[in-house]
Amino acid sequence: MLLRYTLFLVVGSSASRFTVEFMPKRISGRNKTRQRLIAAARAAVKNAYAPYSNFRVGAALLTTKGEMFVGCNVENASYGMTNCAERTAIFSAVSQLGPHLEINAIAIVNDKNAPCAPCGACRQVIYEFGPKATVFFLGAKGWKKLPITRLLPEGFRLK
């Protein structure tokens, strides 16, 4: 079965929409979401702007309504202005769907195949829009699947 996903990528004031098609291998039901997200995040890595670190990161999130959004890291000469892939994906989703979306799952990958957990700022933003979200990322001993509450045990929302 050919799978086709329409992805949205927002970088600065520019928005792009692209379609990814692929033939998946047979995988168990539990791993389907993870594989879909990882494939979309890998596609997003190609759009990363990382001239300073040369560490390109992609992220893909799935909302509780089944919509997928991707993001990549966007660096800036003023390092503090750099935006991580996870937050780019989340901000893209918010810009398309509005502030009431809820993240079901998010995957993070990089072009070095190196361990890459979300940073603290990203963990808080993931929690803000998905307090029950599952996070997939490469850890030191392989792929990890953790609830955001394990990565950010004291996350908070002002709602």
Secondary structure, DSSP 8 states (H G I E B T S, - for coil): --EEEEEEEEETTEEEEEEEEE------HHHHHHHHHHHHHHHHHTT-B-TTT---EEEEEEETTS-EEEEE-B--SSGGG-B-HHHHHHHHHHHHH-TT--EEEEEEEETT-------HHHHHHHHHH-TT-EEEEEETTEEEEEEHHHHSTT-----
